[in-house]
Amino acid sequence: MIRVVAWRLLAVFCVALGMIGVVIPGLPTVPFLLVAAWAGTRGWPRLEAWLLNHPKYGPSIRDWREQGAVSRRAKCAASTMMLFSIVLISLSGAHNSVKIAVPVFLCGTLLWLWRRPEPKK
């Protein structure tokens, strides 16, 4: 019972973060919904089904689950936001280690992201 509650709490938390990401530029939506759907398989099958059948986000979740695929549009949006983040960090008063570490991490993330296949229709 405690495990089910923990999975549900994780799912709700990730859905909430995803919904915040809908209105706050730069905060991703789909990655949080991917985690929410994953948690839903373990503790809330109805939430998982709702996410998989969602008209806007369901296809991205299904593409990831079935093919490990990310759409070109999502890759471009993520790349743009990461570039914007790198520019902001470089112009900020952050410590030099942050100005180096964050762009290196984001560049590694971009390399990984662009190596993901695109969905087959």
Kinemage of the C-alpha trace (Angstrom):
@kinemage 1
@onewidth
@group {chain A} dominant
@subgroup {mainchain}
@vectorlist {calphas} color= white
{ca met a 1} P 0.000 0.000 0.000
{ca ile a 2} L 2.807 2.423 0.866
{ca arg a 3} L 4.503 1.680 -2.469
{ca val a 4} L 1.334 2.487 -4.385
{ca val a 5} L 1.003 5.777 -2.515
{ca ala a 6} L 4.652 6.621 -3.232
{ca trp a 7} L 4.233 5.900 -6.968
{ca arg a 8} L 1.074 7.999 -7.032
{ca leu a 9} L 2.775 10.885 -5.254
{ca leu a 10} L 5.638 10.771 -7.747
{ca ala a 11} L 3.170 10.671 -10.643
{ca val a 12} L 1.151 13.625 -9.309
{ca phe a 13} L 4.318 15.620 -8.593
{ca cys a 14} L 5.581 15.052 -12.133
{ca val a 15} L 2.224 15.910 -13.704
{ca ala a 16} L 2.212 19.120 -11.669
{ca leu a 17} L 5.736 19.988 -12.842
{ca gly a 18} L 4.717 19.192 -16.406
{ca met a 19} L 1.702 21.480 -16.178
{ca ile a 20} L 3.862 24.252 -14.756
{ca gly a 21} L 6.121 23.671 -17.763
{ca val a 22} L 3.172 24.421 -20.052
{ca val a 23} L 3.095 28.029 -18.847
{ca ile a 24} L 6.742 28.665 -17.914
{ca pro a 25} L 9.081 28.853 -20.886
{ca gly a 26} L 12.190 26.744 -20.489
{ca leu a 27} L 10.669 24.215 -18.104
{ca pro a 28} L 10.069 21.025 -20.076
{ca thr a 29} L 6.673 19.361 -20.065
{ca val a 30} L 7.015 15.999 -21.784
{ca pro a 31} L 9.969 14.659 -19.737
{ca phe a 32} L 7.969 15.149 -16.556
{ca leu a 33} L 4.950 13.478 -18.148
{ca leu a 34} L 7.172 10.563 -19.210
{ca val a 35} L 8.150 10.048 -15.578
{ca ala a 36} L 4.525 10.452 -14.492
{ca ala a 37} L 3.390 7.779 -16.966
{ca trp a 38} L 6.218 5.505 -15.817
{ca ala a 39} L 5.198 5.960 -12.181
{ca gly a 40} L 1.578 5.471 -13.190
{ca thr a 41} L 2.348 1.980 -14.507
{ca arg a 42} L 3.381 1.043 -10.987
{ca gly a 43} L 0.701 2.735 -8.926
{ca trp a 44} L -1.992 4.430 -10.977
{ca pro a 45} L -2.937 2.714 -14.235
{ca arg a 46} L -5.831 5.117 -14.889
{ca leu a 47} L -3.455 8.103 -14.819
{ca glu a 48} L -1.082 6.276 -17.146
{ca ala a 49} L -3.950 5.551 -19.565
{ca trp a 50} L -5.058 9.182 -19.409
{ca leu a 51} L -1.532 10.394 -20.210
{ca leu a 52} L -1.095 7.901 -23.057
{ca asn a 53} L -4.420 8.972 -24.576
{ca his a 54} L -3.919 12.704 -24.067
{ca pro a 55} L -4.434 14.411 -27.440
{ca lys a 56} L -1.396 16.690 -27.179
{ca tyr a 57} L 1.152 14.807 -25.059
{ca gly a 58} L 0.110 11.183 -25.575
{ca pro a 59} L 1.843 10.764 -28.954
{ca ser a 60} L 5.186 11.954 -27.554
{ca ile a 61} L 4.910 9.578 -24.604
{ca arg a 62} L 3.963 6.653 -26.855
{ca asp a 63} L 6.793 7.468 -29.323
{ca trp a 64} L 9.295 7.407 -26.462
{ca arg a 65} L 7.951 4.164 -25.019
{ca glu a 66} L 7.626 2.301 -28.294
{ca gln a 67} L 10.635 3.597 -30.222
{ca gly a 68} L 12.783 5.636 -27.834
{ca ala a 69} L 12.046 8.417 -30.310
{ca val a 70} L 11.947 12.200 -29.975
{ca ser a 71} L 10.384 14.417 -32.638
{ca arg a 72} L 12.513 16.886 -34.558
{ca arg a 73} L 10.306 19.709 -33.279
{ca ala a 74} L 10.981 18.690 -29.662
{ca lys a 75} L 14.707 18.424 -30.378
{ca cys a 76} L 14.749 21.914 -31.880
{ca ala a 77} L 12.754 23.376 -28.986
{ca ala a 78} L 15.052 21.739 -26.427
{ca ser a 79} L 18.143 22.921 -28.306
{ca thr a 80} L 16.844 26.475 -28.425
{ca met a 81} L 16.076 26.537 -24.703
{ca met a 82} L 19.455 25.034 -23.832
{ca leu a 83} L 21.244 27.600 -25.987
{ca phe a 84} L 19.229 30.363 -24.308
{ca ser a 85} L 20.201 28.935 -20.897
{ca ile a 86} L 23.877 28.856 -21.858
{ca val a 87} L 23.750 32.493 -22.961
{ca leu a 88} L 22.018 33.549 -19.728
{ca ile a 89} L 24.512 31.674 -17.580
{ca ser a 90} L 27.484 33.118 -19.457
{ca leu a 91} L 26.142 36.647 -18.940
{ca ser a 92} L 25.322 36.075 -15.280
{ca gly a 93} L 27.517 36.590 -12.267
{ca ala a 94} L 27.714 32.843 -11.657
{ca his a 95} L 30.982 31.290 -10.572
{ca asn a 96} L 33.262 30.279 -13.457
{ca ser a 97} L 32.886 26.605 -12.586
{ca val a 98} L 29.129 26.937 -13.168
{ca lys a 99} L 29.740 28.841 -16.404
{ca ile a 100} L 31.805 25.885 -17.593
{ca ala a 101} L 29.995 22.895 -16.072
{ca val a 102} L 26.445 23.775 -17.127
{ca pro a 103} L 27.239 24.318 -20.833
{ca val a 104} L 29.314 21.115 -20.909
{ca phe a 105} L 26.424 19.174 -19.334
{ca leu a 106} L 23.884 20.740 -21.708
{ca cys a 107} L 26.068 20.019 -24.740
{ca gly a 108} L 26.314 16.389 -23.640
{ca thr a 109} L 22.550 16.298 -23.246
{ca leu a 110} L 22.117 17.765 -26.741
{ca leu a 111} L 24.422 15.150 -28.236
{ca trp a 112} L 22.400 12.418 -26.575
{ca leu a 113} L 19.094 13.998 -27.623
{ca trp a 114} L 20.014 14.415 -31.283
{ca arg a 115} L 21.196 10.803 -31.427
{ca arg a 116} L 17.701 9.620 -30.478
{ca pro a 117} L 15.669 8.426 -33.459
{ca glu a 118} L 12.745 10.418 -34.781
{ca pro a 119} L 9.305 8.782 -34.634
{ca lys a 120} L 8.302 6.522 -37.501
{ca lys a 121} L 4.820 7.345 -38.675
